């Protein structure tokens, strides 16, 4: 039989449960879940927050800064 459970290894109870399962010789397989993808708005806000955005007063200034 196969059972699936989610155990938070960061908690004391989760660590204790994993130790107990290992003591009982129960095969525990760890599977990581992928992080949910961020949308374009979240990415843009993150760029602003971390200073990865430049501001220009005009399109001409932007073209000059980019060497266009």
Residue frames relative to the residue before (quaternion, step in Angstrom):
aa qw qx qy qz dx dy dz
X 1.0000 0.0000 0.0000 0.0000 0.00 0.00 0.00
X 0.1993 -0.7724 0.5939 0.1051 3.54 -1.11 0.69
X 0.0671 -0.7746 0.6287 0.0161 3.54 -0.96 0.95
X 0.1903 -0.7645 0.6033 0.1242 3.54 -1.09 0.68
X 0.0254 0.7899 -0.6106 0.0517 3.56 -0.91 0.95
X 0.2968 -0.7057 0.6057 0.2169 3.51 -1.27 0.41
X 0.0177 -0.7969 0.6023 -0.0437 3.55 -0.68 1.16
X 0.2976 -0.7472 0.5678 0.1752 3.56 -0.78 1.01
X 0.2854 -0.8041 0.5034 0.1362 3.56 -0.28 1.30
X 0.5878 0.5983 -0.3697 0.3998 3.59 1.22 -0.33
X 0.6686 0.4853 -0.3094 0.4708 3.59 1.19 -0.36
X 0.6213 -0.5442 0.4147 0.3820 3.55 -1.24 0.45
X 0.6535 0.5157 -0.3106 0.4589 3.58 0.98 -0.86
X 0.6492 0.5175 -0.3201 0.4564 3.59 0.99 -0.80
X 0.6519 0.5029 -0.3092 0.4760 3.55 0.98 -0.84
X 0.6475 0.5153 -0.3172 0.4632 3.58 0.99 -0.83
X 0.6488 0.5150 -0.3227 0.4579 3.59 0.97 -0.82
X 0.6529 0.5023 -0.3189 0.4687 3.61 0.94 -0.80
X 0.6286 0.5244 -0.3281 0.4714 3.59 1.02 -0.77
X 0.6563 0.5141 -0.3009 0.4631 3.56 0.97 -0.90
X 0.6606 0.5012 -0.3109 0.4644 3.59 0.94 -0.86
X 0.6405 0.5094 -0.3259 0.4732 3.59 1.03 -0.72
X 0.6167 0.5486 -0.3345 0.4548 3.57 1.09 -0.76
X 0.6969 0.4523 -0.2573 0.4936 3.58 1.08 -0.75
X 0.4237 -0.7240 0.4346 0.3278 3.58 1.35 0.04
X 0.3451 0.7141 -0.5205 0.3163 3.56 1.02 0.85
X 0.4323 -0.7078 0.5020 0.2451 3.55 -0.85 1.05
X 0.0675 -0.7920 0.6067 -0.0051 3.57 -0.64 1.18
X 0.1027 -0.7862 0.6084 0.0352 3.55 -0.76 1.08
X 0.2695 -0.7650 0.5661 0.1470 3.55 -0.80 1.03
X 0.0354 -0.7753 0.6304 -0.0165 3.52 -0.92 0.97
X 0.2500 -0.7670 0.5684 0.1613 3.57 -0.75 0.97
X 0.3227 -0.7311 0.5695 0.1925 3.52 -1.05 0.78
X 0.4845 -0.6787 0.4590 0.3065 3.58 -0.89 0.84
X 0.5204 -0.6169 0.4831 0.3395 3.54 -1.14 0.66
X 0.5066 -0.6312 0.4707 0.3512 3.58 -1.00 0.66
X 0.5009 -0.6636 0.4655 0.3033 3.55 -1.01 0.81
X 0.3843 -0.7073 0.5439 0.2371 3.52 -1.05 0.78
X 0.4607 -0.6718 0.5089 0.2784 3.52 -1.10 0.71
X 0.7003 -0.4790 0.3227 0.4196 3.54 -1.28 0.22
X 0.6136 0.5431 -0.3576 0.4479 3.61 1.05 -0.65
X 0.6640 0.4947 -0.3073 0.4689 3.60 0.90 -0.89
X 0.6413 0.5148 -0.3269 0.4657 3.60 1.00 -0.79
X 0.6565 0.5115 -0.3105 0.4593 3.58 0.96 -0.86
X 0.6597 0.4992 -0.3100 0.4685 3.59 0.93 -0.86
X 0.6323 0.5214 -0.3242 0.4724 3.58 1.07 -0.72
X 0.6242 0.5297 -0.3327 0.4680 3.60 1.03 -0.77
X 0.6556 0.5014 -0.3092 0.4724 3.58 0.94 -0.87
X 0.6601 0.5332 -0.3018 0.4346 3.57 0.90 -0.97
X 0.7656 0.3575 -0.1827 0.5027 3.59 1.00 -0.83
X 0.5625 -0.6697 0.3631 0.3211 3.59 1.20 0.42
X 0.4522 0.6877 -0.4570 0.3372 3.59 1.09 0.60
X 0.5976 0.5355 -0.3521 0.4818 3.57 1.22 0.57
X 0.1855 -0.7573 0.6155 0.1148 3.55 -1.03 0.83
X 0.2136 -0.7660 0.5911 0.1351 3.56 -1.09 0.67
X 0.1232 -0.7764 0.6170 0.0358 3.53 -1.11 0.79
X 0.4700 -0.6888 0.4757 0.2800 3.55 -1.08 0.67
X 0.7995 0.0458 -0.0350 0.5979 3.59 1.20 -0.38
X 0.6434 -0.5125 0.4000 0.4041 3.54 -1.32 0.26
X 0.6141 0.5518 -0.3488 0.4434 3.58 1.08 -0.69
X 0.6404 0.5196 -0.3178 0.4679 3.58 0.99 -0.84
X 0.6423 0.5173 -0.3214 0.4654 3.59 1.00 -0.81
X 0.6625 0.5020 -0.3099 0.4616 3.59 0.87 -0.92
X 0.6444 0.5192 -0.3180 0.4627 3.58 1.00 -0.81
X 0.6698 0.4971 -0.2981 0.4641 3.60 0.94 -0.89
X 0.7103 0.4374 -0.2577 0.4875 3.59 1.06 -0.71
X 0.4638 -0.7026 0.4312 0.3246 3.58 1.28 -0.12
X 0.4154 0.7051 -0.4697 0.3311 3.55 1.11 0.64
